[in-house]
Structures are given as C-alpha cells and as structure tokens.
Amino acid sequence: MRIKIKAPQRNSRTTFRQSEIDRMKEVIRHQQIRIRELETVLKVQDIDKDDEHIKATHLAIRSVFPYYQPEFIKVKARKREVLELRQIFIWILRHKTSLSLKKIGQLCGGRDHSTMIHSVETVDNLMTFDKSFARKVEAVKNAYQNFVA
C-alpha cells in the first residue's frame, strides 16, 4: 500500500506575510546604507564631537526623509521639500537642545533669530492641523532620541 503525503498548503495570507517581511527587511537595509552615507558626509563637514545633537538631528531627519541632504539646511531655496525639512531641523534643535536661536540661525546659513521663531511656530501650527505632517515630525523626534542615546 502506497501512502500519500500531502504537501503543506500555503494560502495567500502566508505568502503575503512572508513577502511583506522580505520587503521590510530590504527597506531597513537601504535605510542603514543611507545613514552610513550621511555619517560620512557629516564627517567631511567637520562637525565637532560637542555638536552630537546636531549630527543626531541630521541623522534623524535622513532616517525619515530619504531624499534629505545636509546642504538643505544652509541653502537659501524656498522649495517646500527643502523648507519643511529645514523647519523640522530647527524645531528639533529648539525643543530638544539648549542651543540659542542665534546659534541655530548660524547653523542654518546665517538666518536671523526671528526666522527661527517663525519656523518653530510654523511647525507647531502644521502639527496641529496636518496629521500626516505631525506623524512625520513625531517619527523624526523618535529617531532623534535613538541617535542621541
């Protein structure tokens, strides 16, 4: 008598979960590569060890926004993509560090302290009304905590 062995059945749900896991692993691997690239860029820009919070802020923004470049902070452009990232950078430094508005303005290409106040208020207002923006800022804030610790 011949015994029939049944192959385990695979349903679409199991296949979906495994493919989802594979996709997430790939995303994490690419993010780690981008973070390593950014760290080398920041080393070239000669950021002091005393300014670890500035480096952590750059890394946190890069981990959430893959198209972020450190030059976005100093450039005079007013494109929405650049402006929002610069405002998030300012907001994080203002709320998570003891840097003065003048020092933050110097980091951002010599901007005035009133521009820094406006940026912080703008991010606060956007977080109140735009929930997707608030989630992005929250992700940057959480990533900042990971890089500082």
Secondary structure, DSSP 4 states (H G I P E B T S, - for coil): -PPPPPPPP--HHHHHHHHHHHHHHHHHHHHHHHHHHHHHHHHHTT--GGGHHHHHHHHHHHHH-TT--GGGGT-----HHHHHHHHHHHHHHHHHS---HHHHHHHTTS--HHHHHHHHHHHHHHHHH-HHHHHHHHHHHHHHHHHH-
